[in-house]
Amino acid sequence: MSKLNKQIIFWGTPQFAIPSLDSLYKLGILAAVVTQPNRPAGRGKKILASPVKSYALENDITILEPDSLDTNFEVAIKKYLPATFVIVAYGKIIPQRILDLSELPAINIHPSLLPVLRGPSPIQTAVLSSFKSTGVSLMQLDKKMDHGPILSQIKAKIGSEEDYLGLSERLSQLGADLLAQNIGAYLSGQLTPLAQDDSQATYCHLIKKEDGQIDFKKTAQQIHNQVRAYNKWPGAQATLDDLELKILETKISKIDLKPGQSSFDQKNIFVGTSLGSIQILKLQPAGKKIMLAEEFIRGYQKYLNKNFILKTLS
């Protein structure tokens, strides 16, 4: 590697960024990482380092964790004379004046086949929308969201029962492989960026807590997708009579029930939808542990003749 190649600064925060960070570290071309400061996490709101910071500490990589991307940070990062920035799920918008500090345009790993699914939730949206395949794009950043030219892409099938967590883990590794295969050529000017076709662009939105609320007037397939898409956050939520539940794992059933109507036997929970029904395999009552359907049936007998509340969602 030349001197130029040793001045890459990596920006990232969550677990999704770790495989890409690891690939750059193993190539020996990292100058530093930028990650978000320690944040409260979990039920106890314990202050925790980001996964990227934890990895950097374990591997003695210089860490920058600015509270603000202000002029003081700008002065600090200029000292590295970065050849480029590699950005993977940093979690904040990076000002253009900072992106302009690298010699080559900053590059980003985006988990969709751009221009399809520009925006902050491409993995969840692919699962929610019954996509049969998706992929990862290695792209240059420009001033518009997920708009920059493509350097390389790789396609990936989505399993019929694959959920957000499993697909996210798989795409994060594919992105890391794509980065490792192309970073040398990018630094030496051997990659030709290709402009995206804006006429083919689609978009996904920032997920809100209320997106997890199940509407049993939707189809069984739509609800099954919702459970799989939101299994990390916010979780698929439903109300059985007066009991708030997170629905964690389901499968589609052909049992004939009206929307919201429930059916229980000794081991199984079924709920009707507008088309088909769903079988609930795993769930979590509010404030309680995660449990299998059979455990819920044993412990919540008084709810076994109740139905799920039909909530009208905007």
Protein Blocks (a to p, Z undefined) as FASTA:
>chain_A
ZZklmmcccddfblmlmmmmmmmmmnopafbdcddddddedjkopacddfklmmmmmnop
acdddfbdcfklmmmmmmnopabdcdehkopacdfklmmmpmbdcdddddbddfehiajk
lmmmmmmnopabdcdddddddfbehkbccfbdcdddddfkbcfklmmmmmmmmmmmmmmm
mmmmmmnopaccddddfklpccdddddfklmpccfkbcfklmmmmmmmmmmbgojaddeh
jaccddfbdcddfbdcdehiacddfkbccdddfeocdddfbdcdehiacddfklmmmmmm
mlmmcccdddddZZ
